[in-house]
């Protein structure tokens, strides 16, 4: 637990705004209906936003995270590659299990009158497996993972990474692919995945270092006893 809290403190520029989002974002469905939240976010439209959100949504594409992982592998950052791959796989498995278990309809299939849903002509709008948002989960996992890789002097860039992940989630509602709660839960899954994997690898390294230290102490004690 100490290692987990240390990781959160070290990466506070990502986790503090994320915690604020988790609290405030979690309260919104208590005050606004599912339909109101979706239509409010999906409603504002313009051609430049259509193009911008279409591009932005690819941040949550598995290909983007995969490219980052390949870059780490090429750069021989093997430990980070393993952590990132574990987080990516965790997200993929958890999201798909929940999606197929719940099988919630997407906005275009949910509303009796689909004409009230703003769609973008060149985007293929899906109709099933809405909850949770896979793109949002992946975006938050990738941005959280990247934030935790940053050196101390560059930690403030984690704020920008959080904003990018949140905008990727927003794009999923704007493009009529998901409801608000799909995005909210997706952000929790993605962030938890990266934090959990970093924590597990830290525990492993801490345990290995402790065993090495103990072995060295025992060897020294045996030599002194001779």
DRENDRENRO-235845 format. One record per residue (C-alpha): x, y, z; residue number from 1. Coordinates in Angstrom, 3 decimals. Layout:
<pts>
PT,X,Y,Z,NUM
...
</pts>
This chain:
<pts>
PT,0.000,0.000,0.000,1
PT,2.904,2.345,0.801,2
PT,4.331,1.806,-2.680,3
PT,0.938,2.550,-4.243,4
PT,0.546,5.829,-2.330,5
PT,4.111,6.769,-3.240,6
PT,3.343,6.241,-6.922,7
PT,0.240,8.429,-6.670,8
PT,2.149,11.210,-4.879,9
PT,5.005,11.092,-7.376,10
PT,2.527,11.416,-10.230,11
PT,0.152,13.876,-8.575,12
PT,-0.080,16.092,-11.665,13
PT,-2.061,13.294,-13.297,14
PT,-3.819,11.755,-10.313,15
PT,-5.049,14.937,-8.613,16
PT,-7.073,16.105,-11.650,17
PT,-8.126,12.506,-12.231,18
PT,-9.419,12.265,-8.656,19
PT,-11.331,15.528,-9.144,20
PT,-12.814,14.114,-12.351,21
PT,-13.687,10.819,-10.645,22
PT,-15.569,12.646,-7.869,23
PT,-17.280,15.388,-9.886,24
PT,-17.884,13.131,-12.872,25
PT,-19.389,10.507,-10.619,26
PT,-21.864,13.007,-9.213,27
PT,-23.243,14.185,-12.547,28
PT,-25.396,11.070,-13.210,29
PT,-27.033,11.634,-9.823,30
PT,-28.363,15.010,-10.970,31
PT,-28.832,14.512,-14.717,32
PT,-30.429,11.682,-16.641,33
PT,-28.572,9.444,-19.067,34
PT,-30.390,11.060,-21.993,35
PT,-29.712,14.631,-20.833,36
PT,-25.992,14.052,-20.339,37
PT,-25.603,12.450,-23.746,38
PT,-27.649,14.986,-25.728,39
PT,-25.970,17.940,-23.981,40
PT,-22.477,16.730,-24.887,41
PT,-23.381,15.296,-28.279,42
PT,-25.541,18.244,-29.348,43
PT,-23.127,21.120,-30.140,44
PT,-21.954,20.604,-33.684,45
PT,-19.840,22.207,-36.378,46
PT,-17.830,20.935,-39.327,47
PT,-14.462,21.787,-37.788,48
PT,-15.450,19.982,-34.572,49
PT,-16.500,16.973,-36.626,50
PT,-13.006,16.768,-38.131,51
PT,-11.238,17.560,-34.857,52
PT,-13.149,14.978,-32.823,53
PT,-12.717,12.347,-35.521,54
PT,-8.949,12.734,-35.290,55
PT,-8.928,13.031,-31.514,56
PT,-10.779,9.771,-30.987,57
PT,-7.834,7.811,-32.449,58
PT,-5.870,8.580,-29.287,59
PT,-7.923,5.793,-27.746,60
PT,-7.279,3.426,-30.602,61
PT,-5.289,0.345,-29.646,62
PT,-2.950,1.050,-32.555,63
PT,-1.764,4.275,-30.902,64
PT,-0.917,2.523,-27.625,65
PT,0.643,-0.303,-29.614,66
PT,2.904,2.149,-31.466,67
PT,4.054,3.568,-28.125,68
PT,4.871,0.074,-26.870,69
PT,6.796,-0.768,-30.037,70
PT,8.795,2.448,-29.566,71
PT,9.709,1.355,-26.036,72
PT,10.741,-2.062,-27.312,73
PT,12.919,-0.560,-30.035,74
PT,14.445,1.769,-27.436,75
PT,15.220,-1.281,-25.243,76
PT,13.028,-0.008,-22.416,77
PT,12.045,-3.571,-21.626,78
PT,10.627,-2.996,-18.138,79
PT,8.386,-0.157,-19.339,80
PT,7.395,-2.249,-22.350,81
PT,6.246,-5.056,-20.049,82
PT,4.344,-2.675,-17.753,83
PT,2.608,-1.005,-20.692,84
PT,1.777,-4.308,-22.371,85
PT,0.315,-5.648,-19.120,86
PT,-1.835,-2.516,-18.734,87
PT,-2.971,-2.712,-22.369,88
PT,-3.951,-6.374,-22.066,89
PT,-5.684,-5.777,-18.731,90
PT,-7.825,-3.052,-20.288,91
PT,-8.623,-5.098,-23.388,92
PT,-9.704,-8.179,-21.414,93
PT,-11.711,-6.353,-18.719,94
PT,-13.500,-4.070,-21.179,95
PT,-14.450,-6.869,-23.557,96
PT,-15.707,-9.091,-20.743,97
PT,-17.949,-6.305,-19.407,98
PT,-19.101,-5.262,-22.889,99
PT,-20.260,-8.744,-23.857,100
PT,-21.774,-9.473,-20.457,101
PT,-23.899,-6.303,-20.369,102
PT,-24.366,-5.819,-24.128,103
PT,-25.806,-2.316,-23.726,104
PT,-27.175,-0.501,-26.792,105
PT,-25.299,2.496,-28.128,106
PT,-26.996,5.883,-28.526,107
PT,-28.058,5.353,-32.132,108
PT,-29.976,2.200,-31.107,109
PT,-31.111,3.487,-27.716,110
PT,-33.165,6.501,-28.768,111
PT,-36.541,5.787,-30.443,112
PT,-35.860,8.722,-32.766,113
PT,-32.221,8.429,-33.899,114
PT,-32.473,11.732,-35.782,115
PT,-31.899,13.599,-32.497,116
PT,-28.449,12.025,-32.292,117
PT,-25.657,14.015,-33.907,118
PT,-23.559,11.739,-36.081,119
PT,-20.634,12.435,-38.398,120
PT,-21.148,11.302,-41.978,121
PT,-17.780,9.572,-42.399,122
PT,-17.829,7.784,-39.033,123
PT,-19.295,4.296,-38.803,124
PT,-21.604,4.487,-35.779,125
PT,-21.962,1.230,-33.843,126
PT,-25.197,0.097,-32.238,127
PT,-24.223,-2.435,-29.549,128
PT,-21.650,-3.206,-26.820,129
PT,-21.729,0.348,-25.522,130
PT,-20.663,-0.087,-21.890,131
PT,-17.862,0.670,-21.106,132
PT,-15.964,2.714,-23.695,133
PT,-12.935,0.809,-24.954,134
PT,-11.397,3.862,-26.614,135
PT,-11.689,5.873,-23.400,136
PT,-10.221,3.033,-21.324,137
PT,-7.273,2.755,-23.695,138
PT,-6.742,6.528,-23.855,139
PT,-6.634,6.859,-20.069,140
PT,-4.436,3.784,-19.708,141
PT,-1.981,5.125,-22.281,142
PT,-1.934,8.696,-20.957,143
PT,-1.617,7.552,-17.328,144
PT,1.155,5.141,-18.335,145
PT,2.968,7.903,-20.239,146
PT,2.571,10.318,-17.313,147
PT,4.156,7.795,-14.957,148
PT,7.127,7.476,-17.317,149
PT,7.883,11.200,-17.221,150
PT,11.054,12.364,-15.446,151
PT,10.571,14.511,-12.346,152
PT,11.327,17.775,-14.170,153
PT,8.660,17.046,-16.781,154
PT,5.909,15.949,-14.385,155
PT,3.730,18.982,-15.094,156
PT,3.174,17.634,-18.606,157
PT,1.003,15.009,-16.920,158
PT,-1.715,17.669,-16.717,159
PT,-1.735,17.863,-20.500,160
PT,-1.848,14.080,-20.752,161
PT,-4.875,13.963,-18.465,162
PT,-6.595,16.631,-20.581,163
PT,-5.846,14.659,-23.768,164
PT,-7.362,11.494,-22.279,165
PT,-10.447,13.399,-21.163,166
PT,-10.861,14.954,-24.604,167
PT,-10.585,11.510,-26.178,168
PT,-13.439,10.416,-23.919,169
PT,-15.440,13.492,-24.912,170
PT,-14.943,12.603,-28.576,171
PT,-16.650,9.242,-28.042,172
PT,-19.847,11.005,-26.947,173
PT,-19.558,13.699,-29.608,174
PT,-19.269,11.015,-32.298,175
PT,-22.347,9.237,-30.859,176
PT,-20.407,6.086,-30.055,177
PT,-21.006,6.121,-26.298,178
PT,-23.011,7.481,-23.396,179
PT,-21.488,9.539,-20.598,180
PT,-21.375,6.619,-18.144,181
PT,-19.521,4.486,-20.719,182
PT,-16.800,7.110,-20.872,183
PT,-16.715,7.696,-17.113,184
PT,-16.291,4.017,-16.242,185
PT,-13.820,3.599,-19.095,186
PT,-11.622,6.320,-17.610,187
PT,-11.632,4.514,-14.248,188
PT,-10.709,1.179,-15.828,189
PT,-7.882,2.621,-17.925,190
PT,-6.289,4.642,-15.138,191
PT,-6.601,1.783,-12.659,192
PT,-4.963,-0.598,-15.121,193
PT,-1.816,1.497,-15.550,194
PT,-1.533,2.355,-11.866,195
PT,-2.049,-1.278,-10.870,196
PT,0.555,-2.597,-13.287,197
PT,3.153,-0.015,-12.256,198
PT,2.435,-0.877,-8.619,199
PT,2.789,-4.627,-9.170,200
PT,6.096,-4.196,-10.981,201
PT,7.320,-1.865,-8.203,202
PT,6.371,-4.494,-5.617,203
PT,8.264,-7.107,-7.588,204
PT,11.359,-4.916,-7.806,205
PT,11.117,-3.975,-4.121,206
PT,10.827,-7.633,-3.159,207
PT,13.787,-8.585,-5.342,208
PT,15.900,-5.763,-3.873,209
PT,14.969,-6.846,-0.332,210
PT,15.902,-10.466,-1.021,211
PT,19.199,-9.373,-2.555,212
PT,19.976,-7.171,0.448,213
PT,19.099,-9.972,2.880,214
PT,21.251,-12.466,0.992,215
PT,24.176,-10.008,1.047,216
PT,23.765,-9.439,4.794,217
PT,23.653,-13.169,5.447,218
PT,26.755,-13.742,3.346,219
PT,28.594,-10.963,5.190,220
PT,27.547,-12.413,8.547,221
PT,28.787,-15.878,7.526,222
PT,32.140,-14.471,6.432,223
PT,32.536,-12.620,9.722,224
PT,31.771,-15.810,11.629,225
PT,34.678,-17.629,9.950,226
</pts>
